[in-house]
Amino acid sequence: MQREVVMAPEHWIVGEAIDRLRTANDYKMHTQFYHTVLLDPRLRPVGNVNLGELMRSCHEVMLTELVEEIF
């Protein structure tokens, strides 16, 4: 079971998410995770994006196109 949580706004594209993960050098960024939780503007979770799917997708793809609606 994954305890670490990585979150991203649902309006981001894949490139924005990858750039944020690469440039995050603060101690709060987890080094091992498998899903990114997408949040709506009211900070409610709308679904997960699998790390493998995120890394395989083109930079211009919306994260909402990759959502797994399973929690």
Helices and strands as residue ranges (DSSP letters): E 6-9, H 14-23, E 35-39, E 45-50, H 51-56, G 63-66
